Amino acid sequence: MKFTLSWLKDHLDTEATVDQVADALTRIGLEIEGVENPGAKLAAFRVAKVLSAERHPQADKLQVLSVDAGDGPMQVVCGAPNARAGLVGVFGMPGATVPANGMVLKVAEIRGVVSNGMMCSTRELELGDDHDGIIELPADAPVGTAYPDYAGLNDAVFDVAITPNRQDCMGVRGIARDLAAAGLGTLKPLTLTPVTGEGPGPDVRTDDPAGCPAFYAQSVSGVRNGAAPAWLASRLKAIGQKPISALVDITNYVMIDLGRPLHVYDAAKLTGGLVARKAVAGEQVLALNGKTYTLDETMTVIADAAHVHDIGGIMGGEDSGVADTTTDVVIECAYFDPEGIARTGQKLQLTSDARQRFERGVDPAFLDDGLAIATRLMLDICGGTASGVTRAGTPPTEAKVVAYDPTLAETLGGLAVDPERQRAILESLGFTVDASWTVTVPTWRRDVDGPADLVEEVIRIEGIDTVPSVPLPRVPGVARPTATPAQKLERKLRRAAAARGLAEAVTWSFISEAEAGAFGGGAWTLANPISEDMKVMRPSLQPGLLAAAERNAKRGAATIRLFEIGRRYLADGERPTLGVVLAGDARPRGWATGKAKGFDAFDAKAEALALLEAAGAPVANLAVMGEAGDTWHPGQSGTLRLGPKTVLAAFGMLHPATLKAFDLSGDVAAVELYLDALPAKRGGTGFMRPAYMPPALQAVTRDFAFLVPDTLIAGDLVRAIKGADKASIVDARLFDRFVKDGQTSLAVEVTLQPGAKSFTDAELKAIADKVVAAAAKAGATLRG
């Protein structure tokens, strides 16, 4: 929702500055997305007069002008056909930047003649599409004045994010009402000049009381359509609306000004009267956006005796749209069911300014006044004669009444507000409060249903920042933990990953089909995506992390270590997952470290094991099995499994084809931990740690060296050794590997823990024999 400061002041009597208005809007819940000053980019352009115009000596289509921009004559070369002596236009001084193309003006020589700046067209200043000649201003325009000051372009433009529940603020007047309630000024009375129509109103009716409860209309004959007056066109252009014609611009102005969408039909293009009805399945309408839409029987339309002319409350049809030749019009002012509008717009994938307002819920009591204001504007601007008003149907204007207790402001909102202050706030927002605190809700506040909503109104106007920060009262006893085991696990992993130097990323759950295709494709496709780049629910966390890594790499990051905890969306449901991406230099170059070293599969494995250990997985019992999949580099990836079927993690280097899809070069290591596959924690879920009970006797270590074939996986050998004597062997780890004469040697340190008594030599030898036998069964031979 955009509006200018001067537009706001049409409804709000205030001396507030731009910053004060912006602060107040954010404070009362109308978040400012931006404040623009369209005149800032034109500050270096001035009103200038052409003193003389002579033919360029070296070019037939160029002229040499003498231009006065307030500092005396300056020579300018110009190719505009309308450049002539006496013309007053807009001059760009040397050093000014042309908004349309970013060119910085400077003193230049054109065909041997020096030119000091440029006379500008509307397109060059981004004020319109005209580029046939330079801007022509009135002869009395003050020479030397900054053009933004002369043209009134220094009017600040506010861009406000309106939440779906605040339908009343989809018009400038509603925003002004909120600011007045917040003490930023006084709400001006709405100017309403009644229109006394002549003769009967147009032939309209509603046959769809559920979708269109009320259909009001008025005809105006003898209008002169054309360009809107300057004040109206400039106001619409200031907020990004393109002026079309006076009739259309009037309806757009009333919609933005008062939140009341309207539609105007060319009466000459209608066959018979207009009726609001349900569409016939398969009916089609050519909308004003040039697209044809196929309708179904759930949609409300406005039609005549021949065919559909309007997708009710969303967009008008091309066939009955007004043109410069239009002389007789029918103005539609209707109330449409918000839910029906939302469903229709979603089905047709069609959005518009009217839909945004109708699906939130416009004021059903503002039909007569809204129609009268629009008709008066048309009569004043386009001339003509108005008919009477036809009122078909009944708008839902039943008053909503809420019983309110002023003490709720403190009990629900946490802020004690004097009851009379609460009454003043509610009344300034349009509510009616009687002596017994029965509150009548205004018709433009569809979002207010109960006392809690009234508390919200009081607190946001009084100031959320004034609500004291106090701890919740402690109830007797100790509260039970509310976090689930899964939430606790995610918190623990988040801390562990951060402690290992990984930076947390939060990426979209929606990705493009191409990104999903790089990981086997997505099983969940959105029916109504935000955009084509956010169409598929991610089958892996890697696409988002790789996209983040690519952005960081392009910004010069030498080392990228990212992790994310989120959900994968597979055919059988959502899967909680932890993803890690390692890119760039694992070790930067330096005098002590030598050349820079990139990440490899073992770095990914180390991260996977560390995070699994933090999650409480039995890391000592895990086996590395197979490759991780097609998206991973062959021979440089694997899975960590608890048994042959339970995959806890995938790790390794990503396939070059996968990296190419994300515009990444070099080696990238990655990890995915499947949190739903982790074994459940045994025992209680309390916070108390088990008592520390170290063994009574000292552990014993023994080293073994084995000759192994190249195909033997070291992890399989270590796991076989651990299982040789589970009662005595508490750990085994690989600590050395070398190759000599074509033979590979693996050295394993075995830790033995005695129980009630120390090991005897015979017992140690027996355990050693078991270790050698287990290793031999795995394919290893004790080295002599």
Sequence and secondary structure as in RCSB ss.txt:
>XXXX:A:sequence
MKFTLSWLKDHLDTEATVDQVADALTRIGLEIEGVENPGAKLAAFRVAKVLSAERHPQADKLQVLSVDAGDGPMQ
VVCGAPNARAGLVGVFGMPGATVPANGMVLKVAEIRGVVSNGMMCSTRELELGDDHDGIIELPADAPVGTAYPDY
AGLNDAVFDVAITPNRQDCMGVRGIARDLAAAGLGTLKPLTLTPVTGEGPGPDVRTDDPAGCPAFYAQSVSGVRN
GAAPAWLASRLKAIGQKPISALVDITNYVMIDLGRPLHVYDAAKLTGGLVARKAVAGEQVLALNGKTYTLDETMT
VIADAAHVHDIGGIMGGEDSGVADTTTDVVIECAYFDPEGIARTGQKLQLTSDARQRFERGVDPAFLDDGLAIAT
RLMLDICGGTASGVTRAGTPPTEAKVVAYDPTLAETLGGLAVDPERQRAILESLGFTVDASWTVTVPTWRRDVDG
PADLVEEVIRIEGIDTVPSVPLPRVPGVARPTATPAQKLERKLRRAAAARGLAEAVTWSFISEAEAGAFGGGAWT
LANPISEDMKVMRPSLQPGLLAAAERNAKRGAATIRLFEIGRRYLADGERPTLGVVLAGDARPRGWATGKAKGFD
AFDAKAEALALLEAAGAPVANLAVMGEAGDTWHPGQSGTLRLGPKTVLAAFGMLHPATLKAFDLSGDVAAVELYL
DALPAKRGGTGFMRPAYMPPALQAVTRDFAFLVPDTLIAGDLVRAIKGADKASIVDARLFDRFVKDGQTSLAVEV
TLQPGAKSFTDAELKAIADKVVAAAAKAGATLRG
>XXXX:A:secstr
 EEEHHHHHTTEE    HHHHHHHHHHTT EEEEEE TTGGGTTEEEEEEEEEEE TT TT EEEEEESSSSEEE
EEE  TT  TT EEEEE TT B TTT  B  EEEETTEEEESEE  TTTTTS S  SS   B TTS TTSBHHHH
HT    EEEEE  TT GGGSSHHHHHHHHHHTTS EE           S    EEES TTT SEEEEEEEES   
 S  HHHHHHHHHTT     HHHHHHHHHHHHHS   EEEEGGG  S EEEEE  TT EEEBTTS EEE  TTSE
EEE SSSEEEETTTEEBSTT   TT  EEEEEEEE  HHHHHHHHHHHT   HHHHHHTT   TT HHHHHHHHH
HHHHHHH  EEEEEEEEE      EEEE  TTHHHHTTS    HHHHHHHHHHTT EE TT EEEE TT TT  S
HHHHHHHHHHHH GGGS        SS     S HHHHHHHHHHHHHHHTT EE    SEE HHHHHTTT  S B
 SS SSGGG EE SSSHHHHHHHHHHHHHTT SEEEEEEEEEEEETTEEEEEEEEEEEEEEE  BTTTBS EE  
HHHHHHHHHHHHHHTT  GGG EEES   TTEEEEEEEEEEETTTEEEEEEEEE HHHHHHTT  S EEEEEEEG
GGS    S   S        SS  EEEEEEEEE TT  HHHHHHHHHTT TTTEEEEEEEEEEEETTEEEEEEEE
EE  SSS   HHHHHHHHHHHHHHHHHHT EE  
